[in-house]
Amino acid sequence: MSDATYSAEEFEREARRIESLVWGATGISEGESVLLCGMPTDEAIPRRISELGAKLTVIESRDEAIRRADAAGVTVIRGSTSVIPARDQAFTVTLAFHYLHEVDPFFHQQIVSELARVGKRVAIVELAPPADLLGRRIAMLYSRAKRELGLFEYYQTLDYWKKLVSMVKPECAQSVFTFTKVPPSEYLQDTIDLLLDTMEIEEAPEEYMEELRSIAEEPTAKLLPQARYVVVGAAAGELPKRKAAIFPDLDAGTAFAAAAEAARAPAYDPEPEPVEWVSGELAEPEPLIAASAPVPPPAATPPSTELEQDDGIPAPPSAPPDQPPPAAFGLPFDETLSPVAEPPGFGIPQIPPISAPGSGWHWEPPEGQESDDEP
């Protein structure tokens, strides 16, 4: 076995370790209330939330999924994630776990806004776009098959999810978990079998299923697992520390458990910079600089190092170099402090000045009319 390839046992152990870290990065802990978007077909997701000691509620609109939730003893709110029928801050955590990539991206911003409204924290767990050519081909086939059925299967980048969360919560944390070696050949077959089972249930076109079967028959084909993204947003100062989640069905004697326990260690927190507090009392006036003392020139402003973000909104047109900048809004506090006359405040009509005699201005009639002064 090559050092660049997992054995079956190593891959299973690494998958469990990553699962622990993903759940730990969501910050869900005992006693919290969690609103989960949709009742997943993977029964492990609601089970993990319960094992973390949190109280689970699912928002769902599909009758079949609601019946599954009822059978599993999960509390259900019937409704849409676009307009959640719950009061503000009703839940500690709102969780979209492998949910948003199956939703029309047109609704992503509305859904995340609703999750932020009803939840004190928002957590998004998503798969990264495939990093290898074979993974991209499989994802494209599956996405096309879903699209022909009126469904969605689009994987977005980490920046996409982070931007959505940062728009609704002032603090945002991100985590990326990925495999470091190539999985065994069984992984490709297992992945395609899972996709084929899903597509058969959804009655996807046979042409896509045939191509997936042909990919699985390639003896040398290798498929890289997709990385996992976790993005969490919260109010200022309320982001939980990342940890590892140890579940009852994980063997405590494996190397995975040791790595998970190590991940429980508190994250490094750098020393905060000292905060300068300003007293409300009046300060002593500073001595005046002598008039004869030379005044040092103002320091040059260093160029901005802020990175530009391409958010799809075109930047406003810049003013020509010879055009002076617009004056400040409103009336000046002290006229002696402003070298340029300020315009009147908002709502005050601007009256044009009356021309003095001899100023050179004279009235001219519109085209096609003759002046009374002309003979």
Backbone hydrogen bonds, N-H to C=O, Kabsch-Sander energy under -0.5 kcal/mol:
donor,donor_aa,acceptor,acceptor_aa,energy
5,T,2,S,-1.6
6,Y,182,V,-3.0
11,F,7,S,-2.7
12,E,8,A,-2.0
13,R,9,E,-2.2
14,E,10,E,-2.6
15,A,11,F,-2.4
16,R,12,E,-1.9
17,R,13,R,-2.0
18,I,14,E,-2.5
19,E,15,A,-2.1
20,S,16,R,-2.2
21,L,17,R,-2.1
22,V,18,I,-2.6
23,W,19,E,-2.2
24,G,20,S,-2.2
25,A,21,L,-2.1
26,T,22,V,-0.9
26,T,23,W,-0.5
27,G,23,W,-0.5
27,G,24,G,-1.1
28,I,23,W,-0.6
31,G,53,G,-2.8
32,E,29,S,-1.6
34,V,55,K,-3.1
35,L,93,V,-2.5
36,L,34,V,-0.6
36,L,57,T,-3.1
37,C,95,L,-2.5
38,G,36,L,-0.8
38,G,59,I,-2.2
43,E,41,T,-0.9
45,I,42,D,-1.3
47,R,43,E,-1.5
48,R,44,A,-2.6
49,I,45,I,-1.7
50,S,46,P,-1.8
51,E,47,R,-2.3
52,L,48,R,-1.5
53,G,50,S,-1.6
54,A,49,I,-1.7
55,K,32,E,-3.0
56,L,54,A,-0.6
57,T,34,V,-2.4
58,V,75,T,-2.8
59,I,36,L,-2.2
60,E,58,V,-0.6
60,E,77,I,-2.3
66,I,62,R,-2.3
67,R,63,D,-2.1
68,R,64,E,-1.7
69,A,65,A,-2.2
70,D,66,I,-2.4
71,A,67,R,-2.2
72,A,68,R,-1.6
73,G,70,D,-1.2
74,V,69,A,-2.8
75,T,56,L,-0.8
77,I,58,V,-3.0
78,R,76,V,-0.5
79,G,60,E,-1.4
79,G,77,I,-0.6
80,S,83,V,-0.7
83,V,80,S,-0.6
86,A,84,I,-2.2
89,Q,117,R,-2.6
90,A,87,R,-1.2
91,F,118,V,-2.5
92,T,33,S,-1.0
93,V,33,S,-2.4
94,T,121,R,-2.2
95,L,35,L,-3.1
96,A,123,A,-2.5
97,F,95,L,-0.7
98,H,96,A,-0.8
98,H,125,V,-3.1
102,E,99,Y,-1.6
103,V,100,L,-1.8
107,F,104,D,-2.5
108,H,105,P,-1.1
111,I,107,F,-2.5
112,V,108,H,-2.7
113,S,109,Q,-2.0
114,E,110,Q,-2.0
115,L,111,I,-2.5
116,A,112,V,-2.1
117,R,113,S,-1.5
118,V,114,E,-2.2
119,G,115,L,-1.1
120,K,91,F,-2.1
121,R,92,T,-1.4
122,V,233,G,-2.4
123,A,94,T,-2.7
124,I,231,V,-2.8
125,V,96,A,-2.5
126,E,124,I,-0.5
126,E,229,Y,-2.0
128,A,227,A,-2.8
136,R,132,D,-2.2
137,R,133,L,-2.1
138,I,134,L,-2.4
139,A,135,G,-2.5
140,M,136,R,-2.3
141,L,137,R,-2.3
142,Y,138,I,-2.5
143,S,139,A,-2.5
144,R,140,M,-2.5
145,A,141,L,-2.3
146,K,142,Y,-2.3
147,R,143,S,-2.3
148,E,144,R,-2.0
149,L,145,A,-0.6
149,L,146,K,-0.8
150,G,147,R,-1.8
151,L,146,K,-3.0
152,F,102,E,-0.6
154,Y,101,H,-2.3
161,W,157,T,-1.4
162,K,158,L,-2.6
163,K,159,D,-2.4
164,L,160,Y,-1.7
165,V,161,W,-2.1
166,S,162,K,-2.7
167,M,163,K,-1.1
168,V,165,V,-1.7
169,K,165,V,-1.7
171,E,234,A,-2.2
173,A,232,V,-2.9
175,S,230,V,-2.0
177,F,228,R,-2.4
182,V,4,A,-2.8
187,Y,184,P,-1.8
188,L,185,S,-0.7
189,Q,185,S,-1.2
190,D,186,E,-2.7
191,T,187,Y,-2.5
192,I,188,L,-2.4
193,D,189,Q,-2.5
194,L,190,D,-2.0
195,L,191,T,-2.1
196,L,192,I,-2.9
197,D,193,D,-2.3
198,T,194,L,-2.0
199,M,195,L,-2.8
200,E,196,L,-2.3
201,I,197,D,-1.9
202,E,198,T,-2.1
203,E,200,E,-0.7
204,A,199,M,-2.9
208,Y,205,P,-0.8
209,M,205,P,-1.1
210,E,206,E,-2.4
211,E,207,E,-1.5
212,L,208,Y,-1.9
213,R,209,M,-2.1
214,S,210,E,-2.0
215,I,211,E,-1.9
216,A,212,L,-1.9
217,E,213,R,-1.1
218,E,215,I,-1.3
221,A,218,E,-0.9
228,R,177,F,-3.0
229,Y,126,E,-3.4
230,V,175,S,-2.3
231,V,124,I,-2.5
232,V,173,A,-2.6
233,G,122,V,-2.7
234,A,171,E,-2.2
235,A,120,K,-0.5
238,E,235,A,-2.2
245,A,20,S,-1.3
246,I,244,A,-0.6
247,F,245,A,-0.6
250,L,247,F,-1.8
254,T,251,D,-1.3
258,A,254,T,-1.3
259,A,255,A,-2.3
260,A,256,F,-2.6
261,E,257,A,-2.6
262,A,258,A,-2.1
263,A,259,A,-1.7
264,R,260,A,-0.7
264,R,261,E,-0.9
265,A,262,A,-1.4
276,E,274,P,-0.5
277,W,275,V,-0.7
279,S,277,W,-0.6
293,A,290,A,-1.0
311,D,309,Q,-1.2
323,Q,320,P,-1.5
337,L,334,D,-1.8
338,S,335,E,-1.0
348,I,345,G,-1.7
351,I,349,P,-0.7
359,S,356,A,-1.4
369,Q,366,P,-1.8
374,E,371,S,-0.8
